[in-house]
Amino acid sequence: MNTDPQRRSELRRIIRNTLANNWPSLVALSHAIHDDPELAYHEYHAAEQLTRILSSAGFHTDMGVYGLPTACEAVFGNGELTATLCAEYDALPGIGHACGHNIIATAAAGAALALAPVAEAADLRIKVLGTPAEEHGGGKADLLRAGAWEDSSFSLMVHPMGAPDVSADAVKYTAVKRYSVTYYGVASHAAAAPELATNASAAATIALTAMALLRQQLPKTSNINAIVVDGGDVTNIIPGKNELGLEIRAQDLDELADVTRRTLACFEAGAIATGCTWEHHLAENPYAPVANDPLLVTMWDKNLTDTGRQISGGIESSGGSTDMGNVTQVLPALHGVIAIEGCSASPHQEAFREAAASKEGERTAFDAALALAWTALDAALDPAVRSELLLRQAQRPAGATTLETI
């Protein structure tokens, strides 16, 4: 494979030109997803739109892969090195694409289309995975268990954020577990026979109070939150059942285990104090913390600046949690970030939703696709990086990417 600087520059130009030529259809894809927000595991329209644009470019595409009806896969090329690009496209309840997943899907599709003409020269196999249910549910965890990354040498994705641009390693994504907690007591008339009740809502109140008091003793890198999902029907019946939703976040898996133990003790206390019984179970797939591969971070940061952007130094922030963390735990992977210029809003705000469909959002998707494609190309052309990625893939036991990481 010819990897001299002149040839590399030529391939990078091909990537940029191909992306530009495909840009009108990619903008249409972004708006089609943004204008029709679909919730976790119901992203049929988004998956079909993504599959359509890649199929028309000669990718081998499949819908409903790995046991998920709204997951999709598109593959191009036969290279030894497989770059898997992740496309997210689920929306938030009530607020739509306020996390900018239309940009994520467009960037993945754009990068794949731009890489296709150089795939043979770079000895690269390009794979796009449409990954449902990042906001809630953890579609990537489902896909991992089903073997979706077993053939992958490395994996890339990018998430939009508010300005300014920062290094991929400047945003710290925590692990998270989400539980459903239910108390069972005895219902009774609140005025006529309160002494006959075992108050499930009292158990919840004690648990929430204990949890609130626990917060001040927790590490600054952890976070606990809960809501009452079902606290009763009418005021004159003491509830015999109360259901809560709970989430626990921490910077690493050891801290998560400790905070989980201490938090669940608060909920056990509610049952003990009131005489209720209780049960709890995971409400969805847990998310592992993001562990970006250092080689990929270095290449991504450089390529982001090569698009004309400037990375601000000395800035670190919390980026919540993502099921891409599970992927980063089992193979070399990158969860990059890119700013929507002029946007001061944070994801999950209405202003961010509007920015994701703006002209600035379109430019963000273009730069994101370009930086993703250039990063995949660099990984393929750099002899040391390529050898390292292939070695790690060869040394990975069969089924290693399907194992639970949290």
Secondary structure, DSSP 8 states (H G I E B T S, - for coil): ----HHHHHHHHHHHHHHHHHHHHHHHHHHHHHHTS---TT--HHHHHHHHHHHHTTT-EEEESGGG-TT-EEEEE---SEEEEEEEE---BTTTBSTT-HHHHHHHHHHHHHHHGGGTTTTTEEEEEEEE--TTTT-HHHHHHHTTTTTT-SEEEEEEEEESS---GGGEE--EEEEEEEEEE-B-EETTT-GGG-B-HHHHHHHHHHHHHHHGGGS-TT-EEEEEEEE--S-TTEE-SEEEEEEEEEESSHHHHHHHHHHHHHHHHHHHHHHT-EEEEEESS--B------HHHHHHHHHHHHHTT----SS--EE----THHHHHTTS-EEEEEEEETT----TTSHHHHHHHTSHHHHHHHHHHHHHHHHHHHHHHH-HHHHHHHHHHHHHS-TTGGGS---
